[in-house]
Amino acid sequence: MFDFITDLDEYFGKEYAGYDKLSVLPGYKMPMMQATKTDEFGRTVSYTLPPDTMALSKQENKAQLLAALKERMVDKTFSFSFSILSFFGRVKQFFSKYGFAKNLKKMMAKYGLRDEDVLAQIDVAPEIWKGIKKGAFLPTKNLIFTLGLTAQMSYEDTNALLNLCDYFFDYTIVKDVVIAYLLSRKIYNPAMVQAALDEYKVANLFFKQ
């Protein structure tokens, strides 16, 4: 196992917010979510602790719980369909500063990425990629994740592309946490990326085999 997997496990334990899935694991101890404090007038008041009180990293047996969670992991984020934009949606792509197609071209220029580079590394039909570049289609979240990793984009730039399509990093989803880790730690080596994806059973990305 790559040494960085241990760091990934620690990051996952802190950041994963799928508390509904954590709380049903055998051995998970539900923390107290209510606490009390004395206010400025000497009164005892109760308050609700933040949701991350339930984080895996705060459990005594976190290693065992993570192992049990990994056994249950199945990537259900399957989406290979691309949204076709309406006429007005296409107009927005060209005239709005928030249009995905316009910003994608800027991002590709920033990273020195050519169309042939994308098609060589990402399993997307040339006509679909052309449609995305022209503003006829919106990419899937999985495609943006794949682009971020293959183009060695920063977490911030990848997140910016996601937001343009009304996507976001959802830390209740295993895949999103793993991709966020790889991007934020600047781990782009294909073997290391694949090791992380395999460890957390992340699938349905667009990497060419």
C-alpha positions as CSV (number, residue, x, y, z in Angstrom):
1,M,0.0,0.0,0.0
2,F,1.2,3.5,-0.8
3,D,2.3,5.5,2.3
4,F,0.0,8.3,1.4
5,I,-3.1,6.1,1.9
6,T,-2.6,6.6,5.7
7,D,-2.8,10.3,5.2
8,L,-5.8,9.9,3.0
9,D,-7.5,7.8,5.7
10,E,-6.9,10.6,8.3
11,Y,-8.2,13.2,5.9
12,F,-11.3,11.1,5.2
13,G,-11.9,10.6,8.9
14,K,-12.0,14.3,9.5
15,E,-13.8,15.5,6.3
16,Y,-16.4,12.7,5.5
17,A,-19.8,14.0,6.5
18,G,-21.9,10.9,5.7
19,Y,-22.9,10.7,9.3
20,D,-26.0,8.6,8.6
21,K,-23.8,5.9,7.2
22,L,-21.2,6.2,10.0
23,S,-23.8,6.0,12.8
24,V,-25.1,2.6,11.8
25,L,-21.7,0.9,11.8
26,P,-21.3,-1.7,14.5
27,G,-19.2,-0.2,17.3
28,Y,-19.9,3.4,16.4
29,K,-20.7,5.4,19.6
30,M,-23.2,8.2,19.1
31,P,-21.7,11.3,20.8
32,M,-23.8,13.7,22.9
33,M,-25.0,16.4,20.6
34,Q,-26.3,18.7,23.3
35,A,-24.1,20.5,25.8
36,T,-24.6,23.3,28.4
37,K,-22.8,26.4,29.3
38,T,-23.2,29.4,31.7
39,D,-24.1,32.6,29.9
40,E,-23.0,36.1,30.9
41,F,-26.0,36.4,33.3
42,G,-25.1,33.2,35.2
43,R,-27.8,31.1,33.6
44,T,-27.3,27.6,32.4
45,V,-28.2,27.3,28.7
46,S,-28.1,24.3,26.4
47,Y,-26.8,24.4,22.8
48,T,-26.4,21.9,20.0
49,L,-22.9,20.8,19.1
50,P,-21.8,21.1,15.4
51,P,-22.5,18.1,13.1
52,D,-18.8,17.3,12.8
53,T,-19.0,16.1,16.4
54,M,-20.1,12.9,14.7
55,A,-16.9,12.7,12.5
56,L,-15.1,9.4,12.2
57,S,-11.9,11.0,13.4
58,K,-13.5,11.6,16.9
59,Q,-14.3,7.9,17.5
60,E,-11.9,5.9,19.7
61,N,-12.0,2.9,17.3
62,K,-11.8,5.0,14.1
63,A,-9.5,2.5,12.3
64,Q,-11.9,-0.4,12.8
65,L,-14.9,1.7,11.8
66,L,-13.2,3.0,8.7
67,A,-12.3,-0.6,7.7
68,A,-16.0,-1.6,8.2
69,L,-17.1,1.4,6.1
70,K,-14.8,0.6,3.3
71,E,-16.3,-2.9,3.1
72,R,-19.7,-1.4,2.5
73,M,-18.6,1.2,-0.1
74,V,-20.2,1.1,-3.5
75,D,-19.9,3.9,-6.0
76,K,-23.4,4.8,-7.1
77,T,-22.5,8.2,-8.7
78,F,-23.1,6.8,-12.2
79,S,-23.7,9.4,-14.9
80,F,-22.5,9.3,-18.4
81,S,-25.2,11.5,-19.9
82,F,-24.6,15.1,-20.8
83,S,-27.1,17.8,-20.4
84,I,-28.1,19.4,-23.7
85,L,-28.5,23.2,-23.3
86,S,-31.5,25.1,-24.6
87,F,-31.1,28.0,-27.0
88,F,-31.1,30.5,-24.1
89,G,-28.7,28.3,-22.2
90,R,-26.3,28.4,-25.1
91,V,-26.6,32.2,-25.4
92,K,-25.8,32.4,-21.7
93,Q,-22.7,30.3,-22.3
94,F,-21.3,32.9,-24.7
95,F,-22.4,36.2,-23.1
96,S,-22.3,35.5,-19.4
97,K,-19.0,35.7,-17.5
98,Y,-20.2,32.6,-15.7
99,G,-20.7,30.5,-18.8
100,F,-18.9,27.2,-18.5
101,A,-17.7,27.0,-22.1
102,K,-16.1,30.4,-21.8
103,N,-14.4,29.7,-18.5
104,L,-13.3,26.2,-19.6
105,K,-11.3,27.8,-22.5
106,K,-9.7,30.1,-20.0
107,M,-8.8,27.3,-17.7
108,M,-7.4,25.2,-20.5
109,A,-5.2,28.1,-21.5
110,K,-4.1,28.5,-17.9
111,Y,-2.9,24.9,-17.7
112,G,-1.6,24.7,-21.3
113,L,-4.2,22.1,-22.1
114,R,-5.1,21.3,-25.8
115,D,-8.2,19.5,-27.1
116,E,-5.9,16.6,-28.2
117,D,-4.5,16.3,-24.7
118,V,-8.0,16.0,-23.3
119,L,-9.1,13.4,-25.8
120,A,-5.9,11.4,-25.3
121,Q,-6.4,11.1,-21.5
122,I,-10.2,11.3,-21.0
123,D,-12.7,8.8,-22.4
124,V,-15.2,11.2,-24.0
125,A,-16.3,11.2,-27.6
126,P,-14.8,13.9,-29.7
127,E,-18.2,15.2,-30.7
128,I,-19.3,15.5,-27.1
129,W,-16.1,17.3,-26.1
130,K,-16.6,19.7,-29.1
131,G,-20.2,20.3,-27.9
132,I,-19.0,21.1,-24.4
133,K,-16.4,23.5,-25.8
134,K,-19.1,25.2,-28.0
135,G,-21.5,25.5,-25.1
136,A,-24.0,22.9,-26.5
137,F,-23.6,20.5,-23.6
138,L,-22.8,20.8,-19.9
139,P,-20.3,18.2,-18.6
140,T,-21.1,15.7,-15.8
141,K,-19.6,16.1,-12.4
142,N,-17.5,13.0,-13.0
143,L,-16.0,14.5,-16.2
144,I,-14.9,17.7,-14.4
145,F,-13.3,15.5,-11.6
146,T,-11.4,13.6,-14.3
147,L,-10.4,16.8,-16.1
148,G,-9.1,18.2,-12.8
149,L,-6.9,15.2,-12.1
150,T,-5.6,14.7,-15.6
151,A,-4.8,18.4,-16.1
152,Q,-3.3,18.6,-12.7
153,M,-5.6,21.5,-11.7
154,S,-5.8,22.9,-8.2
155,Y,-8.7,22.2,-5.9
156,E,-9.8,25.8,-6.2
157,D,-9.9,25.8,-10.0
158,T,-11.7,22.4,-10.2
159,N,-14.2,23.7,-7.7
160,A,-14.7,26.8,-9.8
161,L,-15.6,24.7,-12.8
162,L,-18.0,22.6,-10.7
163,N,-19.7,25.7,-9.5
164,L,-20.3,27.0,-13.0
165,C,-22.4,23.9,-13.6
166,D,-24.2,24.2,-10.2
167,Y,-22.1,21.3,-8.8
168,F,-20.1,21.3,-5.6
169,F,-17.9,19.1,-3.5
170,D,-20.3,17.1,-1.4
171,Y,-18.5,15.7,1.6
172,T,-21.3,13.3,2.3
173,I,-20.2,11.4,-0.8
174,V,-17.1,9.2,-0.6
175,K,-16.0,10.1,-4.1
176,D,-16.0,13.8,-3.5
177,V,-13.9,13.5,-0.4
178,V,-11.3,11.3,-2.1
179,I,-11.1,13.7,-5.2
180,A,-10.9,16.7,-2.9
181,Y,-8.0,15.0,-1.1
182,L,-6.1,14.3,-4.2
183,L,-6.5,17.8,-5.6
184,S,-5.8,19.6,-2.4
185,R,-2.7,17.5,-1.8
186,K,-1.7,17.9,-5.5
187,I,-1.5,14.1,-6.0
188,Y,-1.7,13.6,-9.8
189,N,0.6,10.6,-10.4
190,P,-1.7,8.1,-12.2
191,A,-0.6,5.1,-10.1
192,M,-1.3,7.0,-6.9
193,V,-4.6,8.3,-8.1
194,Q,-5.7,4.9,-9.0
195,A,-4.5,3.5,-5.7
196,A,-6.7,6.0,-3.9
197,L,-9.7,5.3,-6.1
198,D,-9.3,1.6,-5.6
199,E,-8.9,1.9,-1.8
200,Y,-12.2,3.8,-1.6
201,K,-14.0,1.9,-4.4
202,V,-14.4,5.1,-6.5
203,A,-15.5,4.3,-10.1
204,N,-17.4,5.8,-13.0
205,L,-14.7,8.4,-13.9
206,F,-13.6,9.1,-17.5
207,F,-10.0,7.9,-17.4
208,K,-8.9,6.1,-20.6
209,Q,-7.8,2.6,-19.9
